[in-house]
Amino acid sequence: SLVPPHLLHPKMANRSFEQEKAFVQKCGPVQYKINEGFVPNMRVPGTFYVNEKLSHLMFEELESFVSKKGVGGFLPAMKQIANVAGLPGIVNYSIGLPDVHSGYGFAIGNVAAFDMSLPESIVSPGGVGFDINCGVRLLRTNLHEKDVR
C-alpha cells in the first residue's frame, strides 16, 4: 500500500512519532493494542502479538514512516492493522499475528472476522493474500449457499 501524501488524513500527516506511539499500548509480554483514533474511522481496536525483537521492528517501521511524512515505501503494518479495523462489519479486533509485516492492504499476518449477517460487511481477498499468487480467486455470483450444496 503506497500512500500518496494527498490521501493521508491531515491529522495523521502532522503527528509526531511520540503522538503516534501514544495510540499503541503494551498489554502483556507480547501483546500490543492499537487504540481507535490511530487512523480515521476505526470501528474496533487493533492488536498484534510480537516478541521484543519484532516489536522493535514494528515501531522502527512506524518511526520511519512518520519521519518521511508518509512519502515512499509501504504503509507500516501497524497502520494497515488499524485500517482493517475500519472495514465494515469487522468483529472485535483487527489482529496481527507474530509474523506480521507490511503487505498490500491487509498487513501480512493480519486477520479479521466479519459479521456476514450485516449487509454492510465485506469479503476481502486481501485478507487471504494475493501478492505472491497464492491461488486466491474471487468470483461474484447470484447463487445462494443452498444452490451449490
C-alpha positions in Angstrom: 0.0 0.0 0.0 1.9 3.0 -1.2 0.3 6.1 0.2 0.3 9.3 -1.8 0.6 12.3 0.5 -2.7 13.8 -0.6 -4.5 10.7 0.6 -3.2 11.0 4.2 -5.7 12.3 6.7 -4.4 15.8 7.8 -4.3 15.0 11.5 -2.3 11.8 10.8 0.1 13.5 8.5 1.1 16.0 11.2 1.5 13.7 14.2 5.0 13.1 15.6 6.3 9.6 16.3 5.6 10.1 20.0 2.0 11.1 19.2 1.6 8.0 17.1 3.1 5.8 19.8 0.5 7.2 22.3 -2.2 5.2 20.5 -0.3 1.9 21.0 -0.2 0.3 24.4 1.7 -2.7 25.6 -0.9 -5.1 27.2 1.4 -8.0 28.0 4.8 -9.5 27.2 4.0 -10.0 23.5 0.6 -8.2 23.0 0.1 -4.6 21.9 -3.2 -2.8 21.4 -3.8 -0.1 18.8 -6.5 2.2 20.1 -9.2 3.7 18.0 -8.2 7.0 16.5 -4.8 5.8 15.3 -6.2 6.1 11.8 -9.6 7.7 10.9 -12.8 5.6 11.0 -11.6 2.7 13.1 -14.6 0.7 14.2 -12.7 -1.6 16.6 -9.2 -1.6 18.1 -6.3 -3.4 16.6 -4.0 -5.8 18.4 -0.7 -7.5 17.5 1.4 -10.2 19.0 5.2 -9.9 18.6 8.3 -10.6 20.7 10.8 -7.9 21.8 12.9 -8.1 18.6 9.9 -7.9 16.3 8.2 -5.1 18.3 11.4 -3.1 17.8 10.9 -3.6 14.0 7.3 -2.6 14.1 8.0 0.6 15.9 11.0 1.3 13.7 8.9 1.0 10.7 6.3 3.4 12.1 9.0 5.9 13.1 10.5 5.8 9.5 7.0 6.4 8.1 6.4 9.4 10.3 9.9 10.9 9.6 9.2 10.7 5.9 5.7 12.2 6.3 4.2 9.1 4.7 6.0 9.5 1.4 7.6 6.5 -0.2 7.6 2.9 0.9 4.8 0.7 2.3 2.3 1.8 4.9 3.6 0.4 8.2 2.0 -2.8 9.4 0.5 -1.0 12.4 -1.3 1.4 10.1 -2.5 -1.5 8.0 -3.9 -3.3 11.0 -5.7 -0.1 12.0 -7.1 0.4 8.5 -8.5 -3.2 8.6 -10.1 -2.2 11.9 -12.2 0.3 10.0 -13.7 -2.2 7.5 -17.5 -2.6 7.5 -18.8 -5.5 9.6 -15.5 -6.2 11.5 -15.9 -8.0 14.8 -14.0 -7.2 17.9 -10.4 -6.7 16.7 -8.1 -6.5 13.7 -5.3 -8.9 14.7 -1.6 -9.0 13.7 -0.1 -12.5 14.3 3.5 -13.0 15.2 4.7 -12.9 11.6 3.0 -9.5 10.9 4.7 -7.2 8.5 3.7 -4.7 5.8 1.6 -6.0 3.0 -0.9 -4.8 0.4 -4.0 -3.5 2.2 -4.0 -6.0 5.0 -0.7 -6.5 6.6 0.9 -9.9 6.1 -0.2 -11.9 9.1 -3.2 -9.7 9.7 -6.5 -11.5 10.3 -10.1 -10.2 11.0 -13.6 -11.7 11.3 -16.6 -10.1 9.8 -20.3 -10.5 10.8 -21.8 -11.6 7.5 -25.3 -11.2 8.9 -24.8 -7.4 8.5 -25.5 -6.2 4.9 -22.5 -3.7 5.0 -20.0 -6.5 5.9 -17.2 -7.1 3.4 -15.4 -10.1 2.0 -11.8 -9.2 1.2 -9.4 -11.3 -0.9 -6.6 -9.1 0.5 -7.3 -10.7 3.9 -6.1 -14.0 2.4 -3.3 -12.7 0.3 -2.7 -12.2 -3.4 0.8 -10.7 -3.6 2.6 -14.0 -4.4 -0.2 -15.5 -6.5 -1.1 -17.9 -3.7 -4.2 -19.1 -5.5 -6.8 -16.7 -4.2 -9.6 -16.2 -6.7 -12.8 -14.1 -6.1 -16.0 -14.7 -8.0 -19.3 -12.9 -7.5 -22.4 -14.9 -8.1 -26.1 -14.6 -7.6 -26.2 -18.2 -6.3 -27.0 -18.9 -2.6 -25.3 -21.4 -0.4 -28.2 -23.8 -0.8 -27.8 -23.7 -4.6 -24.3 -25.0 -4.5 -24.6 -27.7 -1.8 
